[in-house]
């Protein structure tokens, strides 16, 4: 069980799901690091926020250097930051596609790479990535986004193999639509109904459910669970 002796990093923590996760783990007494392109409104003695773009290599290296200098064991990294897409493939411009790829793939890779360096030195670590139910559903209007999340899942498998001898795991949670985070608001009623129609469990998921899944994957007892993807909603 995660508690006051643990610390974690949440990317994309200035709003939405990332902010809710940071606030929840702070309420559990944990030390929380957060990062995003925007400043954070979280004010807590156990919270430190870094303003950066996760696709900027120099900024990511600098952040992890600062975390390392604090001599605090980083137990968990949650790769929450990401960009979405709502356009048919033939209408998606290269600039928009590049931004999604840079954030969702390159950004996740850079965070994971630097986290692994730190976790290897401390001989322990858990990394949880957020993918999407869109990957198995092949949701219309999300071609680049879906591809970026599929790449994230594949990357987790390869990096897990590269770190197989250490007590480090990398797993993925495939989210469906999360309640009270802006996800449902970003969909038209028609689009939301269509997505729910395709799901085995169509209800909006709550943050508490996501935290339950994270805590399971982050447990010391989950040391042999790696390179797995858990999809909320079913497909």
BELPE-V656221 format. One record per residue. SS is DSSP state (h for helix, s for strand, l for the rest). OMEGA is omega as a letter, one per 30 degrees, with the letter a starting at -180 (* if undefined). D_CENTER is the distance of its C-alpha to the mean C-alpha in whole Angstrom. Layout:
# BELPE-V656221
SS,OMEGA,D_CENTER ; SS,OMEGA,D_CENTER
This chain:
# BELPE-V656221
l,l,20 ; l,a,17 ; l,a,20 ; l,l,22 ; l,a,22 ; l,l,18 ; s,a,16 ; s,l,12 ; s,l,10 ; s,l,7 ; s,a,7 ; l,a,8 ; l,a,10 ; l,a,13 ; l,l,13 ; h,a,12 ; h,a,10 ; h,l,8 ; h,l,12 ; h,l,13 ; h,l,10 ; h,a,12 ; h,a,15 ; h,a,15 ; h,l,15 ; h,l,17 ; h,l,20 ; l,l,19 ; l,a,21 ; l,l,18 ; s,a,18 ; s,l,14 ; s,l,14 ; s,l,12 ; s,l,12 ; s,l,12 ; l,a,15 ; l,l,17 ; l,a,18 ; l,l,17 ; l,l,20 ; l,l,19 ; l,a,22 ; l,a,22 ; l,a,23 ; l,a,20 ; s,l,18 ; s,a,18 ; s,l,16 ; s,l,16 ; s,a,17 ; l,l,16 ; l,a,15 ; l,l,12 ; l,l,14 ; l,a,17 ; h,a,18 ; h,a,20 ; h,l,18 ; h,l,15 ; h,l,18 ; h,l,20 ; h,a,17 ; h,l,17 ; h,l,21 ; h,l,21 ; h,a,19 ; h,a,21 ; h,l,24 ; l,l,23 ; l,l,24 ; l,l,21 ; l,l,19 ; l,a,16 ; l,a,15 ; s,l,11 ; s,l,8 ; s,l,5 ; s,a,3 ; l,a,3 ; l,l,6 ; l,l,8 ; l,a,11 ; l,a,13 ; l,l,17 ; l,l,20 ; l,l,23 ; l,a,25 ; h,a,24 ; h,l,28 ; h,a,27 ; l,a,24 ; l,a,25 ; h,a,24 ; h,l,23 ; h,l,20 ; h,a,19 ; h,l,19 ; h,l,17 ; h,a,14 ; h,a,15 ; h,a,15 ; h,a,11 ; h,a,9 ; h,a,11 ; h,a,13 ; h,l,11 ; h,l,8 ; h,a,11 ; h,l,13 ; h,a,10 ; h,l,10 ; h,a,14 ; h,l,15 ; h,l,13 ; h,l,15 ; h,l,18 ; h,a,18 ; h,l,17 ; h,l,20 ; h,a,22 ; h,l,22 ; l,l,22 ; l,l,19 ; s,l,15 ; s,l,12 ; s,l,9 ; s,l,6 ; s,l,4 ; s,l,4 ; s,a,7 ; s,l,10 ; l,l,14 ; h,a,15 ; h,l,15 ; h,a,18 ; h,a,19 ; l,a,20 ; l,l,20 ; l,l,22 ; l,a,21 ; l,a,18 ; h,a,19 ; h,l,18 ; h,l,14 ; h,l,15 ; h,a,16 ; h,l,13 ; h,l,11 ; h,l,13 ; h,l,14 ; h,l,10 ; h,l,11 ; h,l,15 ; h,l,13 ; h,l,12 ; h,a,15 ; h,a,17 ; h,l,16 ; h,l,16 ; h,a,20 ; h,a,20 ; l,a,19 ; l,a,21 ; l,a,24 ; l,l,21 ; l,l,20 ; s,l,16 ; s,l,14 ; s,l,11 ; s,a,10 ; s,l,8 ; s,l,8 ; s,a,10 ; s,l,10 ; l,a,13 ; l,a,15 ; s,a,14 ; l,l,17 ; l,l,17 ; l,a,14 ; l,a,16 ; l,a,15 ; l,a,18 ; l,a,20 ; l,l,19 ; l,l,21 ; l,l,24 ; h,l,26 ; h,a,27 ; h,l,24 ; h,l,22 ; h,l,25 ; h,l,25 ; h,a,21 ; h,l,22 ; h,a,25 ; h,a,23 ; l,l,21 ; l,l,23 ; l,a,22 ; l,a,22 ; l,l,21 ; l,a,18 ; s,a,16 ; l,a,16 ; h,a,13 ; h,l,15 ; h,l,15 ; h,l,11 ; h,l,12 ; h,l,14 ; h,l,12 ; h,a,10 ; h,l,14 ; h,a,15 ; h,a,13 ; h,a,13 ; l,l,17 ; h,l,19 ; h,l,21 ; h,a,18 ; l,l,19 ; l,l,20 ; l,a,17 ; l,l,15 ; l,a,14 ; l,l,14 ; s,l,12 ; s,a,13 ; s,l,14 ; l,l,14 ; l,a,18 ; l,a,19 ; l,*,20
